[in-house]
Amino acid sequence: MSTLVWIVVAVLAAIWTGMAALLSQLAEWLVAALSSGQAGDVLAKAGQWPVPAWLAPWVDPGWVETIQASVLAGMEWLVGVMPAASSLLGWISPLVWVVWGVGMALLLVIGGGVHWLGRHFQAPALSSVSSAAESLGGRR
């Protein structure tokens, strides 16, 4: 049981670490794109992105256009705010890793708690089984 608990904790830790690394890289790319002015090009391309043929049966094209308009409005606002928030954006990547550390600590505490609970409640069950086996074996 404890092996299963730690395998699950390891898988969740790997997923959590991957998400944090991806978000950190994405934040660094966004800061670089906004500060270099490339965000305007990205916005223009994102606004012209057509709905792929394989996605059209599953998603309403009007819905995609609404999402594109919302993303464009948000990015235009971000480009406008960027000069004022440039010092704040440098803290995004370290903040992501601080949140990652807190999440990992919480994951390890939960894993340790489940491990302890598994060991704590498993021991009496084994001792009662072994004492029943001894009584059936004729030991007195």
C-alpha positions, 0 to 999 in steps of 0.5 A: 500500500505504501508503495502505491501511495508514493508512486501516486505522489511521484506521478503527481509531483512530476505533473506538478513540476511539468506544469510549473516549468511550462508556466514559468517558460510561458511567462518568460516568453510573454514578458519577452514578447511584450517588451520587444513589441512582438506581441502585436504580431502575435495578436494579429496572427491569433485574430486571423486563426481559422477554425481547423476543419477537424475541429469545426464539427465539435466547436461552433465557429462563432464561439471560437471568434468570441474567444479570439476577440476576448483574447485579443482584447485582453492582450491589447490591454496587457500591451497597454499596461506593459510599460507600467507593469514591467517591473512586476512581470519580472516576479512572475517566474519566481512566484511560479516556483514559490507556489510550486514549492508550497504545492510540493510541500503540501503534496509530500505532507499529504503523501506522508499522512496517507502513508502513516494512516496506511501503516497505522491501520494496517498493523492491527489488522495483521496482528489480529490475523496472526493471532487467529492463525496461531489459535487455529494452529494449536499454539496455546 
